[in-house]
């Protein structure tokens, strides 16, 4: 089966037009029609419905389209992996949460660049759920994940031969604005905790998952919290708390500066501790170059230099 023909078919479905797809592929319309006809003959099924408005996929065509998209990603990754080995890889791609990417990884990248000045590390900011998907489809070399990984995702990663290992742990702390009301408060009760107004990360983020898992573990329902705002960036949450819009729970590493300069106040809940794990996910199949191995060793070591 011709991969090029499948990719061409996917473009036709995407654009809803054979002529538009042929123009984008820089081939004639009859040549493209012939490719699709040969694909239909191989599969013994009609793939396109034609109408005055253009073309659309049949039921079988939809199946071929979905598989075609996956094959396109695999083909792209195949080419990248071959180029990586042949060209002495100098670039790596890492999926990271916004918190890790903003507040922890920059120091690691600085350390690594000093040792390998020709290297280039590209980061993709995402929440934990998105980073797992990027890892599963082979779009990144490494993923640094925050918080608990559910059993279904662990199984998916294992089935794909992806290694998942814990590399660090960080405290999650309650932050409040450093004002007259909060500056002398060091500890609150759980009943007070449940009455406060909160600014949290979105569903799917590692921080949010950690908080909810801990509450459930201790017999509290996360739905009982008064969450007044959800933001997808930890830095936005920090700014909102400093502006007295509410309280939040964030990794300590994200607010070192604010605690030092007393723009925020850290508060404890009596006999209740939040912390979450930082995990590394990678496929051994992608660790082919000396550069990838060196970066892996740094992430696994205590010298990783999280800020």
C-alpha positions as CSV (number, residue, x, y, z in Angstrom):
1,X,0.0,0.0,0.0
2,X,1.4,3.4,-1.0
3,X,1.8,5.7,1.9
4,X,2.0,8.7,-0.4
5,X,-1.4,7.8,-1.8
6,X,-2.9,7.6,1.7
7,X,-1.4,11.0,2.6
8,X,-2.9,12.4,-0.6
9,X,-6.3,10.9,0.2
10,X,-6.2,12.5,3.7
11,X,-5.5,15.9,2.2
12,X,-8.5,15.5,-0.2
13,X,-10.7,14.7,2.7
14,X,-9.4,17.6,4.7
15,X,-9.9,20.1,1.9
16,X,-13.1,18.5,0.6
17,X,-11.8,18.9,-3.0
18,X,-9.7,16.8,-5.3
19,X,-8.7,19.9,-7.4
20,X,-7.6,21.9,-4.3
21,X,-5.6,18.9,-3.0
22,X,-4.0,18.4,-6.4
23,X,-3.0,22.1,-6.5
24,X,-1.4,21.9,-3.0
25,X,0.4,18.6,-3.9
26,X,1.6,20.2,-7.2
27,X,0.3,17.3,-9.3
28,X,-2.5,17.1,-11.9
29,X,-6.1,16.3,-10.9
30,X,-6.2,13.1,-13.1
31,X,-3.0,11.9,-11.4
32,X,-4.4,12.4,-8.0
33,X,-7.7,10.7,-8.9
34,X,-5.7,7.7,-10.2
35,X,-3.9,7.5,-6.9
36,X,-7.2,7.4,-5.0
37,X,-8.7,4.9,-7.5
38,X,-5.7,2.5,-7.0
39,X,-6.2,2.9,-3.2
40,X,-9.9,2.0,-3.5
41,X,-8.9,-1.0,-5.6
42,X,-6.4,-2.2,-3.0
43,X,-9.0,-1.9,-0.2
44,X,-11.9,-3.1,-2.4
45,X,-14.0,-0.2,-1.1
46,X,-15.3,3.1,-2.1
47,X,-13.6,5.9,-0.2
48,X,-15.1,9.1,-1.5
49,X,-18.6,10.4,-2.2
50,X,-18.7,13.1,-4.9
51,X,-21.3,15.9,-5.1
52,X,-21.7,19.4,-6.5
53,X,-20.2,20.7,-3.2
54,X,-17.0,18.6,-3.6
55,X,-16.1,15.3,-2.0
56,X,-16.5,13.7,1.4
57,X,-15.3,10.5,2.9
58,X,-17.5,7.4,3.0
59,X,-17.8,5.3,6.1
60,X,-14.7,3.3,5.1
61,X,-13.1,6.5,3.9
62,X,-13.4,7.9,7.5
63,X,-11.6,4.8,8.8
64,X,-8.8,5.2,6.2
65,X,-8.6,8.9,7.1
66,X,-8.1,8.3,10.8
67,X,-5.5,5.6,10.2
68,X,-3.8,7.8,7.6
69,X,-3.4,10.7,10.1
70,X,-1.6,8.2,12.5
71,X,0.5,6.9,9.7
72,X,1.6,10.4,8.7
73,X,2.8,11.1,12.3
74,X,4.7,7.7,12.4
75,X,6.3,8.5,9.0
76,X,7.3,11.9,10.2
77,X,8.8,10.5,13.3
78,X,10.6,7.8,11.3
79,X,12.3,10.4,9.1
80,X,13.2,12.4,12.2
81,X,14.7,9.4,13.9
82,X,16.8,8.4,10.9
83,X,18.0,12.0,10.5
84,X,18.8,12.1,14.2
85,X,21.2,9.1,13.9
86,X,22.6,10.1,10.5
87,X,23.2,13.8,11.3
88,X,24.6,13.5,14.8
89,X,21.6,15.0,16.5
90,X,21.9,18.5,17.9
91,X,18.3,19.2,18.8
92,X,15.9,17.7,21.4
93,X,12.3,18.3,22.1
94,X,10.9,18.2,25.6
95,X,7.2,18.5,26.7
96,X,6.9,20.2,30.0
97,X,4.2,21.7,32.2
98,X,4.1,25.5,32.2
99,X,5.2,25.4,35.8
100,X,8.3,23.2,35.1
101,X,9.0,25.1,31.9
102,X,8.9,28.5,33.6
103,X,10.3,27.9,37.0
104,X,12.5,24.7,37.1
105,X,13.8,23.7,33.7
106,X,15.6,27.0,32.6
107,X,18.4,26.3,35.0
108,X,18.7,22.7,33.7
109,X,18.9,24.0,30.1
110,X,21.6,26.5,31.1
111,X,23.7,23.8,32.7
112,X,23.3,21.5,29.7
113,X,24.1,24.3,27.2
114,X,27.3,25.0,29.0
115,X,28.4,21.4,28.5
116,X,27.0,21.2,24.9
117,X,27.0,24.7,23.4
118,X,25.9,23.4,20.0
119,X,22.8,21.8,21.4
120,X,19.3,23.2,21.0
121,X,16.5,22.1,23.4
122,X,13.0,22.9,22.1
123,X,10.2,22.9,24.8
124,X,6.5,22.3,24.3
125,X,4.4,23.8,27.1
126,X,1.4,21.6,28.0
127,X,-0.4,20.2,31.0
128,X,0.3,16.6,32.1
129,X,-2.5,15.1,30.1
130,X,-1.3,16.8,26.9
131,X,2.3,15.9,27.6
132,X,1.4,12.2,27.9
133,X,-0.3,12.3,24.5
134,X,2.8,14.0,22.9
135,X,4.9,11.2,24.4
136,X,2.6,8.4,23.1
137,X,2.5,9.7,19.6
138,X,6.3,10.3,19.4
139,X,6.2,14.0,19.0
140,X,8.8,14.7,21.7
141,X,12.0,13.1,23.0
142,X,11.2,13.6,26.7
143,X,8.3,14.6,28.8
144,X,8.6,16.0,32.3
145,X,5.3,15.4,34.1
146,X,3.8,16.8,37.3
147,X,1.6,15.1,39.7
148,X,-0.1,11.7,39.8
149,X,-0.3,9.6,36.6
150,X,-3.5,7.6,36.4
151,X,-3.4,3.8,35.9
152,X,-4.9,4.0,32.4
153,X,-2.1,6.4,31.2
154,X,0.6,4.3,33.0
155,X,-0.7,1.2,31.1
156,X,-0.7,3.1,27.8
157,X,2.9,4.3,28.3
158,X,4.0,0.8,29.3
159,X,2.3,-0.8,26.2
160,X,4.2,1.6,24.0
161,X,7.5,0.7,25.7
162,X,7.8,4.2,27.3
163,X,9.8,4.4,30.6
164,X,8.2,6.4,33.4
165,X,10.3,7.3,36.4
166,X,10.1,9.7,39.3
167,X,12.9,12.2,39.3
168,X,11.9,14.8,42.0
169,X,9.4,15.8,44.5
170,X,8.2,19.3,45.3
171,X,6.0,20.8,48.1
172,X,2.7,22.4,47.1
173,X,2.0,25.4,49.3
174,X,-1.0,27.6,50.0
175,X,-0.2,31.2,48.9
176,X,-2.0,34.3,50.0
177,X,-1.4,38.0,49.4
178,X,1.1,39.5,51.8
179,X,-1.4,42.0,53.3
180,X,-2.6,43.1,56.8
181,X,-5.0,40.1,57.0
182,X,-2.7,37.3,55.9
183,X,0.9,38.5,56.8
184,X,0.8,37.1,60.4
185,X,-1.2,33.9,59.6
186,X,1.0,30.8,59.4
187,X,-1.6,28.0,59.8
188,X,-5.3,27.5,59.2
189,X,-7.7,24.7,60.0
190,X,-9.3,22.4,57.5
191,X,-12.7,23.9,58.1
192,X,-11.2,27.4,57.2
193,X,-9.6,25.8,54.2
194,X,-12.9,24.6,52.9
195,X,-14.4,28.1,53.2
196,X,-11.8,30.0,51.3
197,X,-12.1,31.2,47.7
198,X,-9.6,29.5,45.4
199,X,-7.8,30.2,42.1
200,X,-6.7,26.8,40.6
201,X,-5.1,25.4,37.5
202,X,-7.4,23.8,34.8
203,X,-8.5,20.2,34.9
204,X,-5.9,17.9,33.5
205,X,-2.9,19.8,35.0
206,X,-0.6,17.9,37.4
207,X,-1.1,20.4,40.2
208,X,-4.9,20.2,40.1
209,X,-4.7,16.4,40.0
210,X,-2.4,16.3,43.0
211,X,-4.7,18.6,45.1
212,X,-7.8,16.6,44.2
213,X,-6.2,13.2,44.9
214,X,-4.9,14.3,48.3
215,X,-8.3,15.7,49.3
216,X,-10.0,12.5,48.3
217,X,-7.4,10.4,50.1
218,X,-8.2,12.4,53.3
219,X,-12.0,12.0,52.9
220,X,-12.8,15.4,51.4
221,X,-14.7,16.1,48.2
222,X,-12.9,18.5,45.9
223,X,-16.3,19.7,44.6
224,X,-16.8,21.3,48.0
225,X,-14.1,23.8,47.4
226,X,-15.1,27.3,46.3
227,X,-13.1,27.7,43.1
228,X,-13.8,31.1,41.7
229,X,-11.3,31.1,38.9
230,X,-9.4,28.6,36.7
231,X,-6.2,29.7,34.9
232,X,-3.9,27.7,32.6
233,X,-0.7,29.4,33.7
234,X,0.8,29.2,37.1
235,X,2.4,32.6,36.6
236,X,-1.1,34.1,36.0
237,X,-2.3,32.4,39.3
238,X,0.6,34.0,41.2
239,X,-0.2,37.4,39.8
240,X,-3.9,37.0,40.7
241,X,-3.2,36.0,44.3
242,X,-0.8,38.9,44.7
243,X,-3.6,41.2,43.4
244,X,-5.9,39.8,46.2
245,X,-8.3,37.9,43.9
246,X,-8.1,34.7,46.0
247,X,-5.8,32.1,47.3
248,X,-4.1,29.2,45.6
249,X,-1.9,26.1,45.9
250,X,1.2,26.1,43.9
251,X,4.7,24.4,43.8
252,X,7.1,26.1,46.2
253,X,9.7,26.3,43.4
254,X,7.3,28.7,41.5
255,X,7.1,31.3,44.3
256,X,10.6,31.4,45.8
257,X,11.1,35.0,44.7
258,X,7.7,36.2,45.8
259,X,8.1,34.6,49.3
260,X,11.6,36.2,49.6
261,X,10.4,39.7,48.7
262,X,7.2,39.3,50.7
263,X,4.7,39.9,48.0
264,X,3.1,36.5,48.9
265,X,2.6,34.6,52.2
266,X,2.9,30.8,52.5
267,X,0.3,29.2,54.8
268,X,0.0,25.7,56.1
269,X,-3.2,23.6,56.8
270,X,-3.0,22.0,60.2
271,X,-1.8,18.4,59.9
272,X,-2.3,18.4,56.2
273,X,0.6,18.4,53.6
274,X,0.4,18.7,49.9
275,X,3.3,17.6,47.7
276,X,3.6,16.2,44.2
277,X,6.0,14.2,42.2
278,X,7.9,15.2,39.1
279,X,8.3,12.3,36.6
280,X,10.3,11.7,33.4
281,X,8.8,9.8,30.5
282,X,10.8,8.8,27.4
283,X,11.0,6.0,24.8
284,X,14.4,4.2,24.7
285,X,13.9,4.0,20.9
286,X,14.4,7.7,20.7
287,X,17.6,7.8,22.9
288,X,19.9,7.0,20.0
289,X,22.4,9.9,20.0
290,X,25.1,10.9,22.5
291,X,23.2,14.2,23.0
292,X,20.0,12.5,24.0
293,X,21.8,10.2,26.4
294,X,23.7,13.1,28.0
295,X,20.4,15.0,28.5
296,X,18.8,11.9,30.0
297,X,21.7,11.4,32.4
298,X,21.4,15.0,33.5
299,X,17.7,14.8,34.2
300,X,18.2,11.6,36.2
301,X,21.0,13.1,38.3
302,X,20.9,15.3,41.4
303,X,22.8,17.8,39.4
304,X,19.8,18.5,37.1
305,X,19.7,22.0,38.5
306,X,16.0,22.6,38.8
307,X,15.9,26.3,39.8
